[in-house]
Structure formats: structure tokens, C-alpha cells
Amino acid sequence: QVQLVQSGAEVKKPGASVKVSCKASGYTFTSYDINWVRQATGQGLEWMGWMNPNSGNTGYAQKFQGRVTMTRNTSISTAYMELSSLRSEDTAVYYCARVGISSSWLFDYWGQGTLVTVSS
Amino acid sequence: SYVLTQPPSVSVAPGQTARITCGGNNIGSKSVHWYQQKPGQAPVLVVYDDSDRPSGIPERFSGSNSGNTATLTISRVEAGDEADYYCQVWDSSSDPHVVFGGGTKLTVL
């Protein structure tokens, strides 16, 4: 069965960087785009960007341009999202999500989420 | 950027029908997806491409999309349906490309 398993919770100081991993199993990792979505406590879902695990091509929401980097290691079927220059407003649960087979970017499987807390 | 508007909350008695709307400019021309999110859990896709259901999602969940409003309909509501629901579209011409509605809290009375 398809699974996306994310790394554990992180606590970071303002100005630091965080790198969250998302290990895929149960399907061919390079065949489906991975997106990252975050959710602050009590708030809605916010899309950050996408990555094609086959080519490594990426696209980021303008809000995060210059601060986010999405990469992958195909040998271990793992995607990564690194966010730099962290501030308190970045405190949120970060999800990876697989784009299903559709022309309209639906997210058919999600990771369990990784809580990133930014605090001095 | 493209904006999706959802009511913050909807309440319904068990066994009744819940309708959750998602408003957007000419949203009828886009494919709309709906997610259910229970506290402490990741979102789950319940309706995609306006009205299709993933395998394992009950037939009680259905969707429609026309004009400026998409609607998620949950028939014969159960206590277990209480959750937050989000609509989502993809718009390649906007930034961000993927847009979520603000979410609707469904309360089962």
C-alpha cells in the first residue's frame, strides 16, 4: 500500500533552517510528483510547492521563493523540503502529499505531518 | 491570486444532509477537489474532479460544480463525518498554483 512517512518533530531557533524528509513506499517514487503543504495551528492548508522526483524539477509558491528548497534521493525514495531563515510564523505542521493521476493536481496520499516549532 | 471562499462552519443533525460550498470566480471551469481532515490527522481526499470519489469513500459523499460555486454534499450524515473540509483547485495562471479554501468545520449536532 502507498505510504508517505515523514521525519519527526523539530524545534528550531529563529534564523535557522529545517529539513523535513518524506519517505515513499508502495509505488514507483519517480512516477508521481510530490508537493508540500503546511498548516499553522488552528489554520487552513497552505501550498508551498512541488517537485518532480524523476527530473528533480521544482516549482515554489512566490511566498516561499528564496527560502525553500525541495530535493530528492531516488535511491531511497525520499523527498526533502528545506526551509531557511525560519521565523515564528513558520511554526506549523508540514505535510508532503503525492499528486494523483489526474490533470488537475489532486493529492491522493499524504504524509502524517511533521511539526516544526520556531522559538527562541 | 485565485481565492476560494468557504463558510467557516456548517451544522447538521445526524441523518440529515450537509452541504458545504466553495466559491470562486468561474470555479465551474476548474476541477475541484475536497479533503476531509479530522483533528490531529492528515487530510484525506473525499471527492476529486468535482464529483468523483476515491475508492473507499462512501457514496454518501458527492460533489457538484457550476458557475461560481462548487458544493460538497454529505448525505445521511454520521457522527464520524464531523471534521474540517477543504476545497482545492489548481490554477496554472495564478500564484500559488494550488489554492485551498479556508476550510469549513462540519459539526454534527
Interface residues (C-beta under 8 A of the other chain):
Chain A: N35 V37 G44 L45 E46 W47 W50 G59 A61 Q62 K63 Y95 A97 G100 S102 S103 S104 W105 L106 F107 D108 W110 G111 Q112 G113
Chain B: K30 S31 H33 Y35 A42 P43 V44 L45 Y48 D49 P54 Y86 Q88 V89 W90 D95 P96 H97 V98 V99 F100 G101 G102 G103
